[in-house]
Amino acid sequence: MEDKYKIILSYIQDLSVEIPSPEALITIRNTIPEYQVKVDLKSKPLKRKMIEVLTTLTYENPNQKKERGFFQIKYATAIEITDVQIKKEELEKIVLCDLQTKIYPELEDKFLTILRQSGLPDLKFGSKIDFEKLYKKRLS
């Protein structure tokens, strides 16, 4: 599918690191196994056969109500569709699966670096996100 599109640029569009207090950071460090990564994808057409894809990673503890941290990165990628005969289904797979598989390692690395510099030095995310599996699950 890579011959059907090319990445024009990628950048951090928005970043949020919220640690309300020293006590909150201690609580975050103690409850880090409860934190989860959520992924949200949005896309919108641009001019000249281009599409902006916004990949949002949110890292938060769904169980914690007080003294919790909130971490989010919005990563924008502009792609150009190089196949003029592309079908809607192919385009959907590019946006939801192929592109995500390609950009995710760099996005995760940038996000982890920021979180580590923000007071969570040993942080690692659990299992890798399998965008191919998620895409196939969405189709069924």
Secondary structure as a PSIPRED ss2 file (coil, helix, strand):
# PSIPRED VFORMAT (PSIPRED V4.0)

   1 M C   1.000  0.000  0.000
   2 E H   0.000  1.000  0.000
   3 D H   0.000  1.000  0.000
   4 K H   0.000  1.000  0.000
   5 Y E   0.000  0.000  1.000
   6 K E   0.000  0.000  1.000
   7 I E   0.000  0.000  1.000
   8 I E   0.000  0.000  1.000
   9 L E   0.000  0.000  1.000
  10 S E   0.000  0.000  1.000
  11 Y E   0.000  0.000  1.000
  12 I E   0.000  0.000  1.000
  13 Q E   0.000  0.000  1.000
  14 D E   0.000  0.000  1.000
  15 L E   0.000  0.000  1.000
  16 S E   0.000  0.000  1.000
  17 V E   0.000  0.000  1.000
  18 E E   0.000  0.000  1.000
  19 I C   1.000  0.000  0.000
  20 P C   1.000  0.000  0.000
  21 S C   1.000  0.000  0.000
  22 P H   0.000  1.000  0.000
  23 E H   0.000  1.000  0.000
  24 A H   0.000  1.000  0.000
  25 L H   0.000  1.000  0.000
  26 I H   0.000  1.000  0.000
  27 T H   0.000  1.000  0.000
  28 I H   0.000  1.000  0.000
  29 R H   0.000  1.000  0.000
  30 N H   0.000  1.000  0.000
  31 T C   1.000  0.000  0.000
  32 I H   0.000  1.000  0.000
  33 P H   0.000  1.000  0.000
  34 E H   0.000  1.000  0.000
  35 Y C   1.000  0.000  0.000
  36 Q E   0.000  0.000  1.000
  37 V E   0.000  0.000  1.000
  38 K E   0.000  0.000  1.000
  39 V E   0.000  0.000  1.000
  40 D E   0.000  0.000  1.000
  41 L E   0.000  0.000  1.000
  42 K E   0.000  0.000  1.000
  43 S E   0.000  0.000  1.000
  44 K E   0.000  0.000  1.000
  45 P E   0.000  0.000  1.000
  46 L C   1.000  0.000  0.000
  47 K C   1.000  0.000  0.000
  48 R C   1.000  0.000  0.000
  49 K C   1.000  0.000  0.000
  50 M E   0.000  0.000  1.000
  51 I E   0.000  0.000  1.000
  52 E E   0.000  0.000  1.000
  53 V E   0.000  0.000  1.000
  54 L E   0.000  0.000  1.000
  55 T E   0.000  0.000  1.000
  56 T E   0.000  0.000  1.000
  57 L E   0.000  0.000  1.000
  58 T E   0.000  0.000  1.000
  59 Y E   0.000  0.000  1.000
  60 E E   0.000  0.000  1.000
  61 N C   1.000  0.000  0.000
  62 P C   1.000  0.000  0.000
  63 N C   1.000  0.000  0.000
  64 Q C   1.000  0.000  0.000
  65 K C   1.000  0.000  0.000
  66 K C   1.000  0.000  0.000
  67 E C   1.000  0.000  0.000
  68 R C   1.000  0.000  0.000
  69 G C   1.000  0.000  0.000
  70 F E   0.000  0.000  1.000
  71 F E   0.000  0.000  1.000
  72 Q E   0.000  0.000  1.000
  73 I E   0.000  0.000  1.000
  74 K E   0.000  0.000  1.000
  75 Y E   0.000  0.000  1.000
  76 A E   0.000  0.000  1.000
  77 T E   0.000  0.000  1.000
  78 A E   0.000  0.000  1.000
  79 I E   0.000  0.000  1.000
  80 E E   0.000  0.000  1.000
  81 I E   0.000  0.000  1.000
  82 T C   1.000  0.000  0.000
  83 D C   1.000  0.000  0.000
  84 V C   1.000  0.000  0.000
  85 Q C   1.000  0.000  0.000
  86 I C   1.000  0.000  0.000
  87 K C   1.000  0.000  0.000
  88 K H   0.000  1.000  0.000
  89 E H   0.000  1.000  0.000
  90 E H   0.000  1.000  0.000
  91 L H   0.000  1.000  0.000
  92 E H   0.000  1.000  0.000
  93 K H   0.000  1.000  0.000
  94 I H   0.000  1.000  0.000
  95 V H   0.000  1.000  0.000
  96 L H   0.000  1.000  0.000
  97 C H   0.000  1.000  0.000
  98 D H   0.000  1.000  0.000
  99 L H   0.000  1.000  0.000
 100 Q H   0.000  1.000  0.000
 101 T H   0.000  1.000  0.000
 102 K H   0.000  1.000  0.000
 103 I H   0.000  1.000  0.000
 104 Y H   0.000  1.000  0.000
 105 P H   0.000  1.000  0.000
 106 E H   0.000  1.000  0.000
 107 L H   0.000  1.000  0.000
 108 E H   0.000  1.000  0.000
 109 D H   0.000  1.000  0.000
 110 K H   0.000  1.000  0.000
 111 F H   0.000  1.000  0.000
 112 L H   0.000  1.000  0.000
 113 T H   0.000  1.000  0.000
 114 I H   0.000  1.000  0.000
 115 L H   0.000  1.000  0.000
 116 R H   0.000  1.000  0.000
 117 Q H   0.000  1.000  0.000
 118 S C   1.000  0.000  0.000
 119 G C   1.000  0.000  0.000
 120 L C   1.000  0.000  0.000
 121 P C   1.000  0.000  0.000
 122 D C   1.000  0.000  0.000
 123 L C   1.000  0.000  0.000
 124 K C   1.000  0.000  0.000
 125 F C   1.000  0.000  0.000
 126 G C   1.000  0.000  0.000
 127 S C   1.000  0.000  0.000
 128 K C   1.000  0.000  0.000
 129 I C   1.000  0.000  0.000
 130 D C   1.000  0.000  0.000
 131 F H   0.000  1.000  0.000
 132 E H   0.000  1.000  0.000
 133 K H   0.000  1.000  0.000
 134 L H   0.000  1.000  0.000
 135 Y H   0.000  1.000  0.000
 136 K H   0.000  1.000  0.000
 137 K H   0.000  1.000  0.000
 138 R H   0.000  1.000  0.000
 139 L H   0.000  1.000  0.000
 140 S C   1.000  0.000  0.000
